[in-house]
């Protein structure tokens, strides 16, 4: 069982990760690495249970576009808190491909990255670190209100004369109080 954080709530889900040995024989809900999924996509989609794809760091997400409407979700791996490729994969899925489904962060991200991942299109989080779970349950949300890189997934307001600088509309509400 994995603890999932989505829309401010915690749920328990059970996804079995497929590998080269188990392949399509996985029963129940299966999380399939992208490279393995693309090798036999129709077989994975035809099995009983939901199918989700795991995008690992460095994977090109564009080939999965044909199957997005048939997947339960797309999980994006953050192999290290210092590896930003998960943010890029989420942005490509949301902004370039236009995926509207659930993008789930999995792996070794830290609490400070949760709001930034949301800006990039991540909509749910598999919580692997106890300190992240504890902080989210306590209501901690390390909001960043000023950004130096615009994204197409949230409303933002330009800041001053720097065209790349943005701020969250929540920043104005806080300043007005």
N, C-alpha and C positions, 0 to 999 in steps of 0.2 A: 504494500500500500504506500502511496505517495500523497503527501499533503500538497494540495493545489490552492493557490491564492488567486481569486478572480473576483473582480467587482466588489472588493472589500470584504469578501467572505472566504472562509476556508472549507474545502471539501476534501474527501479522501477518494482517490481513484486508483485503479489497479491496471496498469499497462504492462504487458510483457514485451520485452525488447527482443526482436528477431535477430538472428545472426546467420551466418552462412550455413551452419549445421541445422538449425531449426527451420529456417526459411519459411515457406508458406504453411508448415505444419503447426505453427503457433496457434493455440486455441484462445478464444476470448479476444479482448482488445489488444492489438499489436502495434507497437512502435517500431517502424522499419527504417533502418538507415537508408538515406536517399540513394546511394550507389546500389544497394541491394534491391531496393524497390524498383528502380528504373530497369533492372535486369529482367524483371517479370511482373510488371505492374498489374496486369489484368488478373493474374493468379492471386496476388495479394488482395486485390479489391473484391474478388469472388468468394473468398473464404468467409466463414461465419465470424461475426464480431466486427467491431470497428477497426479501421486501419488509419494510422497516422504515420507521417514521415518525419524522420529525425534528420535535420540539416546539421551536418558537422562543420566545424570551422574550415573554411576554404572551399566548401562545396558551391557549385554554381546552381542557384535555385531555379533558373529559368526553365530547364527541361521538365520540371514538375508542374508547370502551368497547365498543361492539358488535363491533369488529374485533380486539380485543386477542388473542384466542385464535388468530388466523390470521397474526399478525405475528411476524417473527423476533425483533424487539426494538423498544424505543422509545428513541430518542436524544433527550436533553434538552440544549439548547444553553445554554452559559454564555458570553454575548457579551463579558463583561468580568468580571474578578475582583471588581469592585465591584457586580455585578448579581446579586441573590439570587433572581430569579424561577425559576431552574432548580431550586433547592432546593424551592421551593413546588410546582412541577410534579411533581417526583419524589414528594413526600409525598402529593399528591392521588392519583397513580397507585397508590401502595402502600397508603395508609391508608384512603382514601375509596372508591376503585374496587376495591381488592383485587387489583391486577395482580401476578401471581407471576413473570412472565417477566423478561428482562434489561432493565434500565434503564441506558443508557449515557450518561455525561457526555461531551460534546464541546465544544470551544471553548477559551476563554481563562481557564480556572480555574488556580489556583496550588496548589502542593503542600499548603499548610496547609488547603486546602478539601477535600482528598480524604477524610480521615476524617469530616468533617462531612457531606459528600455521601453517604457510606456510611450514616450515621445516618438520613438522609432517604430511603433506599431505593435509591440508585444502586448497581448491582452490577458495572459495568465502566466503564473509562475509556479514551477514545481520547486518546492522548498526542500533543499537538501541540507542546508546549514541551520543548526539549532538556533544560532544567534539571530539569523534573519527571521525565523519563525517567531521567536520571542519578541523581537522588536515590532513586527507587524501586528502581532496579537495585542501588544501594548499601545498600538495606535501611532507608532512612530512612522513618519513619512518625511524623509529628507528632501523636501521640495527645493528644486533649483528654479529660480524665477528669472534669471537672465542667461541668455544663450548666445553663443557666437556662431551658430550654424542653424539656419532655418530648416524645418522639416515640413512635409506636406500633410502630416497626420493630425496636427492640433492647431487651434487658433493661436496666433501670436501677433504681437504688436511691434513694429519697428522701433528702435531706440535711437534717438538723436540723428546725427548725420552719418553714422556708420551703417551702410546698407546690409551688412551681414549680421549686425547685432539685433537681437530679438528679446522680448520679455513676455512673460506669461500674463494674461489678463488678470489672473489672481494676484499678481504683484500690485496692480492698481488698487484692488479692493483692500488689500492689506495696508497700503500706504494711506488710503482714505480714512481708515479706522483710527 
